[in-house]
């Protein structure tokens, strides 16, 4: 029963991660320049909002910590039903790869905000570009994460069918970010609807749905353990 409670706490880490990441991104991205704006505008942004950028990126980093913990809970939940650990390992590995790449992008933006007054405007814009374009390689990890999770739900019954469907939709949503490096304006850009909004929203919805599902499953395990004692 004690283990069941810890499993429930681990499942809730997904909800905590999404909340912190959304708050951090909202703080950082308010009034942010467009991807195709001039380098001088990016320098002005980092100079005028240095503390806000640092706060937002720090919160996103903390949110990533909780997301990594959530990945462990997801892996355990899939593996328990799978019998082996192939899909569980694929999903877990995809999440790790994605977080690692986005972590590098976050570090680039933090570097830009550390001493913006001493950097060339073109360097600041390049660091901001790295932060945005990190979404392209990270899309591979997130797509694998949600595709493997959806497969575990559909094929193995590891998740309810509606949740597996949400994960399948999230996998497609993450794939939209593959194209953020092809243009600096429009829907496919790093700040565009297809390149940024769809991947972000589908990620948040899928993680919240999975977190709630794992939490409820752990709750049933705790209730069953109490019933047998």
C-alpha positions as CSV (number, residue, x, y, z in Angstrom):
1,X,0.0,0.0,0.0
2,X,2.9,2.3,0.8
3,X,4.3,1.6,-2.7
4,X,0.9,2.4,-4.2
5,X,0.9,5.9,-2.6
6,X,4.3,6.6,-4.1
7,X,3.1,5.4,-7.5
8,X,0.3,7.9,-7.3
9,X,2.7,10.7,-6.4
10,X,4.8,9.8,-9.4
11,X,1.8,9.9,-11.7
12,X,0.9,13.4,-10.5
13,X,4.4,14.6,-11.5
14,X,3.1,14.9,-15.1
15,X,0.4,17.4,-14.0
16,X,3.0,19.3,-12.0
17,X,5.3,19.4,-15.0
18,X,2.7,20.7,-17.4
19,X,1.6,23.4,-15.0
20,X,5.1,24.7,-14.3
21,X,6.2,24.5,-18.0
22,X,3.1,26.5,-19.1
23,X,3.7,29.1,-16.5
24,X,7.4,29.4,-17.4
25,X,6.7,29.6,-21.1
26,X,4.0,32.2,-20.5
27,X,6.4,34.4,-18.5
28,X,9.1,34.0,-21.1
29,X,7.1,34.4,-24.3
30,X,5.0,37.4,-23.5
31,X,5.9,40.2,-26.1
32,X,8.6,38.0,-27.5
33,X,9.9,39.1,-31.0
34,X,8.9,37.2,-34.1
35,X,11.3,34.6,-35.6
36,X,11.9,36.9,-38.6
37,X,12.5,40.1,-36.6
38,X,15.8,42.0,-36.8
39,X,18.6,41.1,-34.5
40,X,18.4,44.5,-32.8
41,X,14.9,43.8,-31.8
42,X,16.0,40.6,-30.1
43,X,18.7,42.4,-28.3
44,X,16.2,44.9,-27.0
45,X,14.0,42.1,-25.8
46,X,16.7,40.4,-23.8
47,X,17.9,43.8,-22.4
48,X,14.4,44.9,-21.3
49,X,13.2,41.5,-20.1
50,X,16.4,39.8,-18.8
51,X,14.9,38.8,-15.4
52,X,11.6,37.6,-17.0
53,X,13.4,35.5,-19.5
54,X,15.6,33.9,-16.8
55,X,12.6,33.3,-14.6
56,X,10.7,31.7,-17.4
57,X,13.5,29.4,-18.5
58,X,14.3,28.4,-14.9
59,X,10.7,27.4,-14.4
60,X,10.8,25.4,-17.6
61,X,13.9,23.6,-16.4
62,X,12.2,22.8,-13.1
63,X,9.2,21.5,-15.0
64,X,11.5,19.2,-17.0
65,X,12.6,17.7,-13.7
66,X,9.0,16.7,-12.9
67,X,8.5,15.5,-16.5
68,X,11.5,13.2,-16.2
69,X,10.0,11.7,-13.0
70,X,6.7,11.3,-14.9
71,X,8.5,9.4,-17.7
72,X,9.6,6.8,-15.1
73,X,6.0,6.3,-13.9
74,X,4.8,6.0,-17.5
75,X,7.5,3.4,-18.3
76,X,6.5,1.4,-15.2
77,X,2.8,1.6,-16.1
78,X,3.3,0.3,-19.6
79,X,5.9,-2.4,-18.6
80,X,3.5,-3.8,-16.0
81,X,1.0,-4.6,-18.7
82,X,3.4,-5.4,-21.5
83,X,5.1,-8.2,-19.8
84,X,8.4,-7.2,-21.4
85,X,9.6,-3.7,-21.8
86,X,10.0,-2.9,-25.5
87,X,7.3,-0.3,-25.9
88,X,7.9,1.0,-22.4
89,X,11.6,1.5,-23.2
90,X,10.9,3.1,-26.5
91,X,8.5,5.6,-25.0
92,X,10.9,6.3,-22.1
93,X,13.9,6.7,-24.4
94,X,12.0,9.0,-26.7
95,X,11.1,11.3,-23.8
96,X,14.6,11.4,-22.5
97,X,16.0,12.3,-26.0
98,X,13.4,15.1,-26.4
99,X,14.0,16.6,-22.9
100,X,17.8,16.5,-23.5
101,X,17.5,18.4,-26.8
102,X,15.1,21.0,-25.4
103,X,17.4,21.4,-22.4
104,X,20.1,22.5,-24.8
105,X,17.7,25.0,-26.4
106,X,16.8,26.3,-22.9
107,X,20.5,26.7,-22.1
108,X,21.0,28.7,-25.2
109,X,18.2,31.2,-24.3
110,X,19.6,31.4,-20.7
111,X,23.0,32.2,-22.2
112,X,21.5,35.0,-24.3
113,X,19.8,36.4,-21.2
114,X,22.9,36.2,-18.9
115,X,24.9,39.1,-20.4
116,X,22.7,40.6,-23.2
117,X,24.4,44.0,-22.9
118,X,27.8,42.5,-23.8
119,X,26.7,40.4,-26.8
120,X,26.5,41.2,-30.4
121,X,22.8,41.4,-31.5
122,X,23.4,38.7,-34.1
123,X,24.8,36.4,-31.5
124,X,21.7,37.0,-29.3
125,X,19.4,36.2,-32.2
126,X,21.4,33.1,-33.0
127,X,21.0,31.9,-29.5
128,X,17.3,32.6,-29.6
129,X,17.2,30.7,-32.9
130,X,18.8,27.7,-31.3
131,X,16.2,27.7,-28.6
132,X,13.4,27.7,-31.1
133,X,14.9,25.3,-33.6
134,X,15.6,22.7,-30.9
135,X,12.0,21.8,-31.3
136,X,12.8,20.1,-34.7
137,X,15.2,17.3,-33.4
138,X,13.2,17.1,-30.1
139,X,10.1,16.3,-32.2
140,X,11.6,12.9,-33.0
141,X,11.8,12.0,-29.3
142,X,8.3,13.3,-28.5
143,X,6.8,11.6,-31.5
144,X,8.3,8.3,-30.5
145,X,7.2,8.8,-26.9
146,X,3.5,9.3,-27.8
147,X,3.5,6.8,-30.7
148,X,4.9,4.0,-28.5
149,X,2.5,4.9,-25.7
150,X,-0.5,4.9,-28.1
151,X,0.6,1.5,-29.4
152,X,0.8,0.1,-25.9
153,X,-2.7,1.3,-25.4
154,X,-4.2,0.0,-28.6
155,X,-2.3,-3.3,-28.8
156,X,-1.8,-4.3,-25.2
157,X,-4.6,-2.5,-23.4
158,X,-2.1,-0.6,-21.2
159,X,-4.3,2.5,-21.5
160,X,-7.9,3.1,-22.2
161,X,-8.7,3.5,-25.9
162,X,-9.6,7.2,-25.6
163,X,-6.3,7.9,-23.9
164,X,-4.4,5.9,-26.5
165,X,-6.2,8.1,-29.1
166,X,-5.1,11.3,-27.4
167,X,-1.5,9.9,-27.5
168,X,-1.8,9.1,-31.2
169,X,-3.0,12.6,-31.9
170,X,-0.1,14.0,-29.8
171,X,2.4,11.9,-31.8
172,X,1.0,13.6,-35.0
173,X,1.1,16.9,-33.3
174,X,4.7,16.6,-32.3
175,X,5.7,15.7,-35.9
176,X,4.6,19.2,-37.0
177,X,7.7,20.6,-35.2
178,X,9.9,18.8,-37.7
179,X,9.5,21.7,-40.1
180,X,10.3,24.7,-37.9
181,X,13.7,24.9,-39.5
182,X,12.3,25.4,-43.0
183,X,11.1,29.0,-42.6
184,X,11.2,31.9,-40.2
185,X,7.7,33.1,-40.8
186,X,4.2,31.7,-41.2
187,X,2.5,28.7,-39.7
188,X,5.5,26.4,-39.9
189,X,7.9,28.8,-38.2
190,X,9.3,28.2,-34.7
191,X,6.6,30.6,-33.4
192,X,3.9,29.6,-35.9
193,X,0.6,27.8,-35.3
194,X,1.7,24.5,-36.9
195,X,5.3,24.6,-35.8
196,X,4.8,25.7,-32.2
197,X,1.1,25.9,-31.0
198,X,0.0,22.4,-32.2
199,X,3.0,20.5,-30.7
200,X,2.8,22.4,-27.4
201,X,-1.0,22.0,-27.0
202,X,-1.0,18.3,-27.9
203,X,1.9,17.6,-25.6
204,X,0.2,19.3,-22.7
205,X,-3.1,17.5,-23.2
206,X,-1.5,14.1,-23.7
207,X,0.7,14.4,-20.6
208,X,-2.2,15.6,-18.5
209,X,-4.4,12.7,-19.7
210,X,-1.7,10.2,-19.1
211,X,-1.0,11.5,-15.6
212,X,-4.6,11.4,-14.6
213,X,-5.0,7.9,-16.0
214,X,-1.9,6.6,-14.1
215,X,-3.0,8.3,-10.9
216,X,-6.4,6.7,-11.1
217,X,-4.9,3.3,-11.9
218,X,-2.6,3.6,-8.8
219,X,-5.6,4.6,-6.7
220,X,-7.4,1.4,-7.7
221,X,-4.3,-0.7,-6.8
222,X,-4.3,1.0,-3.3
223,X,-8.0,0.3,-2.8
224,X,-7.5,-3.3,-3.8
225,X,-4.6,-3.7,-1.4
226,X,-6.7,-2.3,1.4
227,X,-9.6,-4.6,0.6
228,X,-7.3,-7.7,0.9
229,X,-5.9,-6.6,4.3
